[in-house]
């Protein structure tokens, strides 16, 4: 007996003729359920029932060989769905339903993290733009305030007090002009907008930190949550990051500089997102490349632990990284001197007397 499975049923054939059959329900969702099981290489209940009804059964799919069938290379005959009362419109509806399920299944936590990182960059840009506009506008009235307080306090003071006369700060005399009531209302509204954007940005930063610590705890401990989120987003996911070599991780975020180097021969980049970490950007310029390489190697190990073993190894990696950075700093403590070519001495022409 030969077991053949189509999208509308399972059939036992003997010399090309249907001996026994179990048809699937004429429902798109039920058909999609069975198609999903077949894609996962699982045997259907109808197939198991037909295989149990005979002593020996041959199959044409390796999927069914695992369920107890004997694999054969025999080519099964074509079975028309119309002969069994099925319309191809049901197949179309089932395929649409299966595609929807696959799309839902394909969305991972990394996709939400990627959107959050992009939204965080947008909010920071908008926050800076609003603050710059506020400084320029309110600076017409009280320019000295920007040199007295920080950005957060600046927004709060303008939104709360408005005019310079109401400010709880000491100033002798301002060179700014007077502020009308309509202008005061608008400027305070801009300050309130800046406060709202900053509050939303801080909440989003907290979400990004929680999310990346659940997805990549070792990478987050090693690099910090913000840089870890950017690395995971740049790579496309924690498993994608784990499959990258250390050299690629080192240059994540520096794609433009890398392409410029390939196209024009400009200086190659030494680091990408990793430059934002204090270990790299606080190092001396001639040490940054070596430190970034060592840092990327530890990140690659941490990402593989997060993706596959789920073990916490960040403490050991941090200790190894500190020793490596200290060794690099001692080895490259002095900036290497540039080799300069000695100019050949010019021979003065001597005239014969």
Long-range contacts (C-beta under 8 A, 24 or more apart in sequence): 1-54, 1-56, 1-57, 1-58, 2-57, 2-58, 2-59, 2-60, 2-72, 2-74, 2-76, 3-47, 3-50, 3-51, 3-57, 3-58, 3-59, 3-64, 3-69, 4-60, 4-76, 4-79, 5-38, 5-44, 5-46, 5-47, 5-61, 5-64, 6-79, 6-81, 7-31, 7-35, 7-81, 7-91, 7-94, 8-81, 8-84, 8-86, 8-90, 8-91, 9-46, 9-84, 10-44, 10-46, 10-47, 10-50, 11-50, 11-79, 12-50, 12-53, 12-54, 12-57, 13-76, 13-77, 16-77, 18-79, 20-50, 20-53, 21-84, 22-46, 22-49, 22-50, 23-84, 23-85, 23-86, 26-85, 26-86, 26-90, 27-90, 28-90, 28-93, 28-94, 28-96, 28-97, 29-94, 29-97, 31-90, 31-91, 31-94, 31-97, 32-94, 32-95, 32-97, 32-98, 32-101, 35-94, 35-95, 35-98, 36-98, 36-101, 38-63, 41-66, 43-67, 108-237, 109-211, 109-214, 109-215, 110-215, 110-232, 110-233, 110-236, 110-237, 110-238, 112-211, 113-208, 113-211, 113-212, 113-215, 113-229, 113-232, 113-233, 114-232, 114-233, 114-236, 116-204, 116-207, 116-208, 116-211, 116-229, 117-208, 117-229, 117-230, 117-233, 118-233, 119-204, 120-201, 120-204, 120-205, 120-208, 123-197, 123-200, 123-201, 123-204, 124-201, 126-197, 127-194, 127-197, 127-198, 127-201, 130-190, 130-193, 130-194, 130-197, 131-155, 131-194, 133-190, 134-158, 134-187, 134-190, 134-191, 134-194, 137-187, 137-190, 138-187, 138-191, 139-176, 140-176, 140-177, 140-179, 141-174, 141-176, 141-177, 141-178, 141-179, 141-183, 141-187, 142-167, 142-171, 142-174, 142-176, 143-174, 143-175, 143-176, 144-171, 144-174, 144-175, 144-176, 145-169, 145-171, 152-198, 155-191, 155-194, 155-195, 155-198, 156-191, 156-195, 158-187, 158-188, 158-191, 159-188, 159-191, 159-192, 159-194, 159-195, 162-187, 162-188, 215-306, 216-241, 216-302, 216-303, 216-306, 217-306, 217-312, 217-314, 218-302, 218-303, 218-305, 218-306, 218-312, 218-313, 218-314, 218-317, 219-299, 219-302, 219-303, 219-306, 221-302, 221-314, 221-315, 221-318, 222-298, 222-299, 222-302, 222-314, 222-317, 222-318, 222-321, 223-274, 223-277, 223-295, 223-299, 224-277, 226-276, 227-273, 227-274, 227-276, 227-277, 230-273, 230-276, 231-273, 231-299, 234-272, 234-273, 238-303, 238-306, 238-307, 239-307, 241-303, 241-307, 242-300, 242-303, 242-304, 242-306, 242-307, 242-308, 244-300, 244-303, 245-300, 246-293, 246-296, 246-297, 246-299, 246-300, 247-293, 247-296, 249-296, 249-299, 249-300, 249-303, 250-274, 250-292, 250-293, 250-295, 250-296, 274-299, 279-321, 279-325, 283-325, 283-329, 284-332, 284-335, 286-332, 286-335, 286-336, 287-328, 287-329, 287-332, 290-328, 290-332, 291-325, 291-328, 294-321, 294-324, 294-325, 294-328, 295-321
